[in-house]
Amino acid sequence: MKLLITAKTIFVSLLLVATSLLWGCSNPSDSDDDGTFTNLIFEDNFDVDGSVNPDFWSFDIGTGVEQGIPGWGNQELQYYTDRPENIKVQDGMLHIIADRENFSGSEFTSAKILTRDKFETTFGRFEARIKLPFGQGIWPAFWLLGDDSDGTVIWPQIGEIDIMEYKGQEPRIVHGSVHGPGYSAGQAVTRTFQLPSGRFDTDFHIFAIEWSPDRIDYFVNDTRYFTITPDNVPGEWVFNDNKFYIILNVAVGGTFVGSPTNNTPFPQTMLVDYVRVYEW
């Protein structure tokens, strides 16, 4: 084919080059995604009143003593139950309710649900729309834990991804973290996000991660505030060889938030509008 070079051809070519350069100079936070997250593979909209869907969720019950980890490993004060007083689906929302009451030797009750053995996956976008409680010593969380079903690999080797943790006494701040071998508990790799206005206990907000083989991006209301890669962790990257399950809970007390005071109001409720997972 004979090539015709005209002034118009040259102009268009220069325009395409300039456009490419502009895209190349765009904000890295908008241009360095290495995958898409569009195929919905898990969704719970909590649209049937009553208990949680047993096809999706199971319960952790007790104080952790039953699992050999008293205080759930964090000196927490609550007894987790599956009673409607502590967890229910009502009016299109999941209610996880922490209360001050004497129950089986504990001063507080609450609930914790998880998708272990029901839904577990590797990589994806995990998101939930949540309205958080408020008060000293209240510790809600939306997080992922690596599959530990065979009992041969234990925490932190199994890995933990905290999509959202929150201190009830700091209503404008949430935390995103990862735990693994060499960077667990107080040495977790973590960052905080502070709302420029408003509070997490007065409105719903969307908390999410986008997790691919070599990175985990953290979002609040679609604002990315944190990226973790294998280069950022002072130990083994344990986030590409294991399946992870989802956990939602409200703890009371513990090393992260401290104990409630007499001025902490109860009951405290975390409202969850939906949980969704998109395949990577």
N, C-alpha and C positions, 0 to 999 in steps of 0.2 A: 504494500500500500504506500502511495506517495504521501509524504508528510508535508503539510502546508503550514508554515509558520507565519502568523499574522500578528499585528499589534494586539488584537483582542486576545489571541492565544497567550501571548507573553503576559498581558495584564492579568488574566485569570490565573496563570501559573504563579505569578508573584503574590496574588491575593491568597492562594491556597498555602503558600509557604508562610506568609505572615500569620495566617490563621493558625497554622500548626505551631508556630513559635509561641503565639499567645496561649494556646492550650498547654504547651509545654511549660510555661511559666506560671500556670495557675496554682492556686493554693494546694499544697500536697494533701491536705485533709480532704480535698474534693476529687483528687485525681489518681490516688494510688491504691484504690480498691483492686483486689486480685481475684474477684469472683462476684457472682450475683446470688441473691437470696430471695428468690421469687416463688419457689415451689412450696406451698404450705403442706407440712407433714404432720403437724399436731396443733389442735385448737380446742380450748375449752372456754366457752363464753358464759358459763355458770348461769344458764337460762332455765334450769329446772329446779324449782324450790325443793329444799330438803337437805340431804347429805350430799357430799361430793360424789362424782361419778366413780363407782368402784372399778370401772374399766380403765380409768386413768390414774387414780390416786389410791395410796394406802396411807396408814398412819404410823408415826412413831408414838409409842405410849410410855409414860412414866417419867423418870428423872434421869435416865441414862444409866442408872445402877444396873438395870436389867440387861443392858448391852455391855456392861463392864466399863462404862465411861461416866462415872458420877458427875452430876452437873453438866452433862453432855460435853465434858472436857473443858468447859469455860467457867465453872463455878456458877452456873445459872441456877435460878431459884424456883422455876416453875415446874409443875407436873403437867405433862402433855396428856390430853384426853381426846376422845372422839365424840364427846357429848355435844349436843346442840347448844349447850351453854357456852361452848368454846369454839365451835366451828359449825357453820351452816351456809347453805346457799339460799338467798332470799332476794327477791326483787332484782334479779339479774346480776347479783354480785355475790362473790365469796366473802364471807365474814370470818376472819380469824380473831377471836376475842380473848384477851388476857384479862384475868380478874384476880382480885385479892380475896382469897378464901382459904380456909383450912381444908386440905384435901389430901388424904393418904400421906400425912406427915409433912406436906409442903404448904407454904403460906400463899402460893399463887398457882393459878392454873392457866393453861393456854393450849394451843394446838400446833401441830406440825404435820404437813402432808408431803408426800413424795411419789415420784413416778417409778421408783425402783422396780425392776422386773416387769413393768407395764409399758413404759416408753423410755428408751435409752438410745442415744445417737452420738455420733462424732461429727463435729463441725455444724455450722448453721447460724441462723439469726434467731436468737431467743429473746422474746419481748413480753412484757406484761404492763398493763395499765393499772396503776395502784394509787390509792390515797392512803397515806401513812398516818399513824397515831402521833400523839405528842405527850411527853412527860419524862422526867428523869428516870433512868433505869429501864426504859422500854427499847427493845432491840428487834425490830422487824428485819427480815431478809428474804431475798429472792436469789437463789444460788443453785449451782450445779456441783455434783460430786461424782467422781469416777466410780465405775462399777467395781464393787468389792464383794461380789456374791460368792466367789470361791474361797475367800478367807485367807488366801496366801499372800496377797498384796494389800497392805494396810496404808492408812493415811500417815504422812502426806504423799506417799509414793503414788497413790491412786489419782492424786490431783484434785484440786478444788478451785472453782471459778465463782467468785462472789459478784454477781451482776449488780446487786444493790444491797448494801448494808446501811443502817441508819441509827444514829443515837437520838432517842426521843427528845433529849434536851437541846438538840441542835436542829431546829425544824427547817433550816435552809440548806443543809449539807447532807450529801450522801457519799458513800465510799464504794469504789470498785477495786477488787483485789484478785490475785491468784496465789495459791499455796501449792508448793511442791517440795521435793527433797532439797534441803538447804535454804528454803525461803518460806517457812511456814510460821503459823501463829504470829507472834510479835515481829517476825522478820518477813512477813508477806510482802510481795511487791504490790503496792497500793497507791491510789491517788483519790483525791476528793473532788467533788463538783459542788459548787455553790450557786444556788439560784440567784440571778441578778435582781429579781424581785419576787414577791410572793413567798409561800411556804409549802412544804410537802404535805402538811397536815390539813391544809385548807382547800386543796384541789387535787384532781387526779393528774398524774404524770406518767409518761411512758419510759420505762427502763429497759435497756436492751444491750446485748453484745452481738457482734458479728465475728464469728470464730472460723478461721480457715487454718490450713496446716501450719503456717508460719507466723500467725498473728492473731491477736484478739483485740478488737476495737470496742470501746465502751461508749454508750450513748445515753443521754437524758433528753427526752423530747426531740430526738433526731439530731442533737448537737453532740458531735464526737468530742470527748474530752480526754481520752486516754487510749494509747495503743501499746500493747505489750508484744514483744517478739522474743524469740529464743535468746537474742543478744542481751535482753533486759533482765534475765533471771540469773541469779548466782548459783546455778545448779542445773540439774537435768530438766529439759523441756518434756513434760509428761502429758502434753495436750494433743497428741496426734496418734496415739496407739490404743486408746481406751474409749469405751462408750461412757457417756455421762447421763445422769438422770436429774430431774428438776426437783427442787425443794422450795416450799413456802412455809414460813413460820414466824411467830412472834415470841421471842424469848423475853424473860424478865430477869434483870440483873445480869451479872457476869462480868468478866474481866474487861470487856470492850466498852461497856456503858456505865458500870457501877450499879449500885443497888438503888431501888426506888426509895423515896423519902415519904414521910407522912403526908406531904403535899402533892405527891403524885396521884392524879385522879384515876380511878378505876370505875368501871371496866374500860379497857383500851381496845380499839378495833382497827385492824387493817382491812381495807376494802379492796378487792381485786375484781376488776371489770372483765379482764380476759387474760389468757396466757396463749401465746402462739409460737410455733417454731417453723422456720423456713429452711429448707434444705440448701446446703452450699453447692 
